[in-house]
Amino acid sequence: MLSFLFRRLLATIPVLIMVAVVVFAILRASGGDPAVAMAGDAATPERIAQIRQAMGLDQPLVKQFFIWSGQLLQGNMGQSLMSGVPVAKLIGQRLEPSLSLAVLTLLFTLLVAIPLGVLAAWRRGKLLDRAVMGFSVLGFSVPVFVTGYVLIWCFAIKLGWFNVQGYTPLEKGLWPFLHRLILPALALSTVYVALIARITRTSVIEVMGEDFIRTARAKGLSETGVLLGHALRNAAVPIATVVGVGIALLISGVVVTESVFNIPGLGRLVVEAVLARDYPVIQGLTLFFAFVYVFINLLVDWAYTIFDPRIRY
């Protein structure tokens, strides 16, 4: 097992290198000049040239990339062009809100989606099954920002149950912390719940037709025991797969959700860095998100061996 994890960790290195190269090339090819943004509208060409030289933007692209890569290998992700703060420090400052939102969304999703999928498979073709499938289609069809604005209008503006926007750190109390995150987590989880509920239903239906399910029923096990002890356990591998794939939806959804609910997390930082053309921050955030996604998929691969001991690497 340790050798498997070590091999997978080594395999992430070329992935992260390719991400770094692609992001660097796209940012430079997209046009615009951060030196102009920093200098302001009234800046002279001489002042813009000075800023470009100070930031190293006057160097050839290849040299810029190798300078940045060398700093990255030393643990230095560079400094923000706009604020001068190290990128790693910016990520650390914004990590708590995004991590809190992602964890709460994931917990809510798993607690809702998997039971819905199992119940839909159990009541296949019945009203409950049709309702779950209808919700899945709706969840995929409605963008996250639309869901967020609807929740704000209904529960924050009309009913006054929640605050419209903002974030309260956990250190100020559990309820104020959760009170600010419930609506964003609900908005972000709609697509995720729809995805996992649908896959859970399909996987459980496939397993329910296997011989060992008929054997379990013949032995006198209750329907609950058959569903949870046998069907869901053997359907866990494809469910774990889609949970890992859904992390990509979660990462992209964080950017939109934090902008809608004015949460000062990594998603907002992405938007601010893109608007300011802050190359080091964009590159650092992209690499960070890529590492998180690869790490989650590594955990999913490891979980396969727990759910199905027949799987060996």
C-alpha positions as CSV (number, residue, x, y, z in Angstrom):
1,M,0.0,0.0,0.0
2,L,2.8,2.4,0.9
3,S,4.6,1.7,-2.4
4,F,1.3,2.4,-4.3
5,L,0.9,5.7,-2.5
6,F,4.5,6.6,-3.2
7,R,4.1,5.8,-6.9
8,R,1.0,7.8,-7.2
9,L,2.7,10.8,-5.5
10,L,5.5,10.6,-8.0
11,A,3.0,10.5,-10.8
12,T,1.6,13.8,-9.7
13,I,4.9,15.6,-10.4
14,P,4.6,15.6,-14.3
15,V,0.9,16.6,-14.0
16,L,1.7,19.6,-11.9
17,I,4.6,20.5,-14.3
18,M,2.2,20.4,-17.3
19,V,-0.4,22.5,-15.4
20,A,2.3,25.1,-14.6
21,V,3.5,25.3,-18.3
22,V,-0.1,25.5,-19.6
23,V,-1.2,28.2,-17.2
24,F,2.0,30.3,-17.7
25,A,1.6,30.1,-21.5
26,I,-2.2,30.9,-21.5
27,L,-1.7,33.9,-19.2
28,R,1.0,35.4,-21.3
29,A,-0.9,34.8,-24.5
30,S,-4.1,36.3,-23.3
31,G,-2.9,39.9,-23.7
32,G,-2.9,42.8,-21.3
33,D,-0.2,44.2,-19.2
34,P,-0.2,44.2,-15.4
35,A,2.3,47.0,-15.4
36,V,-0.2,49.3,-17.0
37,A,-2.8,48.3,-14.4
38,M,-0.4,49.0,-11.6
39,A,0.8,52.3,-13.1
40,G,-2.7,53.8,-13.6
41,D,-4.3,55.6,-16.5
42,A,-2.2,58.7,-16.1
43,A,1.2,56.9,-16.1
44,T,3.9,57.8,-18.6
45,P,5.5,55.2,-20.9
46,E,8.7,55.6,-18.9
47,R,7.0,54.8,-15.7
48,I,5.3,51.7,-17.2
49,A,8.7,50.6,-18.5
50,Q,10.2,51.0,-15.0
51,I,7.5,48.8,-13.5
52,R,7.9,46.2,-16.2
53,Q,11.6,46.0,-15.5
54,A,11.1,45.8,-11.7
55,M,8.7,42.9,-12.2
56,G,10.8,41.1,-14.7
57,L,8.2,41.4,-17.4
58,D,10.7,42.8,-19.9
59,Q,12.6,39.4,-19.9
60,P,12.0,36.7,-22.5
61,L,9.1,34.4,-21.7
62,V,11.3,31.4,-21.4
63,K,13.5,33.1,-18.9
64,Q,10.5,34.4,-16.9
65,F,9.2,30.8,-16.7
66,F,12.5,29.3,-15.5
67,I,12.9,32.1,-12.9
68,W,9.4,31.4,-11.6
69,S,10.0,27.6,-11.7
70,G,13.2,27.9,-9.8
71,Q,11.6,29.9,-7.1
72,L,8.7,27.4,-6.9
73,L,11.2,24.5,-6.3
74,Q,12.5,26.5,-3.4
75,G,9.0,26.8,-1.9
76,N,8.6,30.3,-3.1
77,M,5.4,30.9,-5.1
78,G,6.4,34.5,-5.7
79,Q,4.8,37.7,-4.6
80,S,1.5,39.4,-5.7
81,L,2.2,42.0,-8.3
82,M,-0.6,44.2,-6.9
83,S,-0.1,43.9,-3.1
84,G,3.5,42.7,-2.8
85,V,2.3,40.0,-0.3
86,P,3.8,36.5,-0.9
87,V,1.4,34.2,-2.8
88,A,1.7,31.4,-0.2
89,K,0.6,33.9,2.5
90,L,-2.3,35.1,0.5
91,I,-3.5,31.5,0.0
92,G,-3.1,30.8,3.7
93,Q,-5.1,33.9,4.6
94,R,-8.0,32.9,2.3
95,L,-7.9,29.1,2.9
96,E,-10.2,28.9,6.0
97,P,-13.4,30.2,4.4
98,S,-13.0,28.1,1.2
99,L,-12.1,25.0,3.2
100,S,-15.0,25.5,5.6
101,L,-17.4,26.0,2.6
102,A,-16.1,22.9,0.8
103,V,-16.2,20.6,3.8
104,L,-19.7,21.7,4.8
105,T,-20.9,21.3,1.2
106,L,-19.3,17.8,1.0
107,L,-20.8,16.7,4.3
108,F,-24.3,17.9,3.3
109,T,-24.0,16.3,-0.1
110,L,-23.0,12.9,1.1
111,L,-25.6,12.9,3.9
112,V,-28.4,13.8,1.4
113,A,-27.3,12.4,-2.0
114,I,-26.4,8.8,-1.0
115,P,-29.7,8.1,1.0
116,L,-31.7,9.7,-1.9
117,G,-29.9,7.5,-4.4
118,V,-30.5,4.3,-2.4
119,L,-34.2,5.1,-1.8
120,A,-34.6,5.9,-5.5
121,A,-33.1,2.5,-6.4
122,W,-35.3,0.7,-3.8
123,R,-38.4,2.4,-5.2
124,R,-37.4,2.1,-8.8
125,G,-40.1,3.4,-11.2
126,K,-42.2,4.8,-8.3
127,L,-43.0,8.4,-7.4
128,L,-40.0,8.7,-5.1
129,D,-37.7,7.5,-7.9
130,R,-39.2,10.0,-10.4
131,A,-38.9,12.8,-7.9
132,V,-35.2,12.1,-7.3
133,M,-34.5,11.9,-11.0
134,G,-36.4,15.1,-11.6
135,F,-34.3,16.8,-8.9
136,S,-31.1,15.5,-10.6
137,V,-32.1,17.0,-13.9
138,L,-33.0,20.3,-12.3
139,G,-29.8,20.4,-10.3
140,F,-27.7,20.0,-13.4
141,S,-29.7,22.5,-15.4
142,V,-29.7,25.5,-13.0
143,P,-26.4,27.3,-12.6
144,V,-24.9,27.7,-9.1
145,F,-25.1,31.5,-9.2
146,V,-28.8,31.4,-10.0
147,T,-29.5,29.0,-7.1
148,G,-27.5,31.3,-4.9
149,Y,-29.5,34.4,-5.8
150,V,-32.8,32.5,-5.4
151,L,-31.7,31.3,-1.9
152,I,-30.7,34.8,-0.9
153,W,-33.9,36.3,-2.1
154,C,-36.1,33.7,-0.4
155,F,-34.3,33.0,2.9
156,A,-32.3,36.2,3.5
157,I,-34.4,39.0,2.0
158,K,-37.9,37.7,2.3
159,L,-37.8,35.5,5.4
160,G,-34.8,37.1,7.1
161,W,-33.5,33.9,8.4
162,F,-29.9,34.4,7.2
163,N,-27.5,37.2,6.4
164,V,-27.3,38.1,2.7
165,Q,-23.5,38.0,2.4
166,G,-20.3,37.7,4.4
167,Y,-18.3,35.2,6.5
168,T,-17.7,34.8,10.2
169,P,-14.6,32.8,11.4
170,L,-15.1,29.7,13.5
171,E,-13.2,31.4,16.4
172,K,-16.2,33.7,16.9
173,G,-18.6,30.8,17.6
174,L,-20.0,27.7,16.0
175,W,-23.4,29.0,15.2
176,P,-22.4,32.4,13.7
177,F,-19.9,30.4,11.7
178,L,-22.5,27.9,10.4
179,H,-25.1,30.7,10.0
180,R,-23.0,32.4,7.3
181,L,-22.2,29.2,5.5
182,I,-25.5,27.3,5.3
183,L,-26.9,29.2,2.3
184,P,-23.6,29.1,0.3
185,A,-23.3,25.4,1.1
186,L,-26.8,24.7,-0.1
187,A,-26.3,26.6,-3.3
188,L,-23.0,24.9,-4.0
189,S,-24.3,21.4,-3.2
190,T,-27.2,21.3,-5.7
191,V,-25.1,20.1,-8.6
192,Y,-23.1,17.8,-6.4
193,V,-26.2,16.2,-4.8
194,A,-27.8,15.7,-8.2
195,L,-24.6,14.0,-9.6
196,I,-24.0,11.7,-6.7
197,A,-27.7,10.8,-6.2
198,R,-28.0,9.8,-9.8
199,I,-24.8,7.7,-9.8
200,T,-25.8,6.0,-6.5
201,R,-29.2,5.0,-7.9
202,T,-27.6,3.5,-11.0
203,S,-24.9,1.6,-9.1
204,V,-27.3,0.2,-6.5
205,I,-29.8,-0.9,-9.2
206,E,-27.0,-2.8,-11.0
207,V,-26.0,-4.5,-7.7
208,M,-29.6,-5.3,-6.8
209,G,-29.7,-7.8,-9.7
210,E,-26.8,-9.8,-8.5
211,D,-27.0,-13.4,-7.1
212,F,-25.7,-12.5,-3.7
213,I,-28.6,-10.0,-3.2
214,R,-31.1,-12.9,-3.8
215,T,-29.1,-15.1,-1.4
216,A,-29.2,-12.4,1.3
217,R,-32.9,-12.1,0.9
218,A,-33.3,-15.9,1.0
219,K,-31.5,-16.0,4.3
220,G,-34.1,-13.7,5.8
221,L,-32.3,-10.4,6.0
222,S,-34.4,-7.3,6.2
223,E,-34.7,-5.0,3.2
224,T,-32.7,-2.4,5.1
225,G,-29.9,-4.9,5.8
226,V,-29.8,-5.9,2.1
227,L,-29.7,-2.3,0.9
228,L,-27.1,-1.0,3.4
229,G,-25.1,-4.1,4.2
230,H,-24.8,-5.6,0.7
231,A,-26.1,-3.4,-2.1
232,L,-24.6,0.0,-1.0
233,R,-21.3,-1.6,0.1
234,N,-20.8,-3.3,-3.3
235,A,-21.9,-0.1,-5.2
236,A,-19.4,2.0,-3.3
237,V,-16.6,1.9,-5.8
238,P,-18.4,3.9,-8.6
239,I,-19.8,6.2,-6.0
240,A,-16.3,6.9,-4.6
241,T,-15.2,7.5,-8.2
242,V,-17.8,10.2,-8.9
243,V,-17.1,11.8,-5.5
244,G,-13.5,12.3,-6.6
245,V,-14.6,13.6,-10.1
246,G,-17.1,15.9,-8.4
247,I,-14.3,17.7,-6.6
248,A,-13.7,19.5,-9.9
249,L,-17.3,20.8,-9.8
250,L,-16.7,21.8,-6.2
251,I,-13.5,23.7,-6.9
252,S,-15.1,25.6,-9.9
253,G,-18.3,26.2,-7.9
254,V,-16.4,27.7,-5.0
255,V,-15.2,30.6,-7.3
256,V,-18.8,31.5,-8.3
257,T,-20.4,30.9,-4.9
258,E,-17.9,33.0,-3.0
259,S,-18.5,35.8,-5.4
260,V,-22.2,35.6,-5.0
261,F,-22.1,35.5,-1.2
262,N,-19.1,37.8,-0.8
263,I,-17.0,35.2,1.1
264,P,-13.3,36.2,1.3
265,G,-11.9,32.8,0.2
266,L,-9.8,31.4,-2.5
267,G,-12.6,31.8,-5.1
268,R,-12.8,35.5,-4.5
269,L,-9.0,35.7,-4.7
270,V,-9.1,34.0,-8.1
271,V,-11.5,36.6,-9.4
272,E,-9.5,39.5,-8.0
273,A,-6.2,38.1,-9.4
274,V,-7.7,37.6,-12.9
275,L,-9.2,41.1,-13.0
276,A,-5.8,42.6,-11.9
277,R,-3.8,40.3,-14.1
278,D,-1.8,39.2,-11.1
279,Y,0.2,36.4,-12.8
280,P,2.0,35.0,-9.7
281,V,-1.3,34.7,-7.7
282,I,-3.2,33.1,-10.6
283,Q,-0.4,30.6,-11.2
284,G,-0.1,29.8,-7.5
285,L,-3.8,29.3,-7.1
286,T,-4.0,27.1,-10.2
287,L,-1.2,24.9,-8.9
288,F,-2.8,24.7,-5.5
289,F,-6.2,23.7,-6.9
290,A,-4.5,21.1,-9.2
291,F,-2.6,19.6,-6.2
292,V,-5.8,19.4,-4.2
293,Y,-7.6,17.7,-7.1
294,V,-4.8,15.2,-7.6
295,F,-4.6,14.5,-3.8
296,I,-8.3,13.8,-3.6
297,N,-8.1,11.4,-6.5
298,L,-5.2,9.7,-4.7
299,L,-7.5,9.2,-1.6
300,V,-10.2,7.9,-3.9
301,D,-7.9,5.3,-5.4
302,W,-6.8,4.3,-1.9
303,A,-10.5,4.0,-0.8
304,Y,-11.1,1.4,-3.6
305,T,-9.0,-1.1,-1.7
306,I,-11.2,-0.6,1.4
307,F,-14.5,-0.9,-0.4
308,D,-13.4,-3.8,-2.5
309,P,-10.5,-5.9,-1.2
310,R,-10.2,-7.7,-4.5
311,I,-8.7,-4.5,-6.0
312,R,-5.0,-4.5,-5.8
313,Y,-2.4,-2.1,-7.3
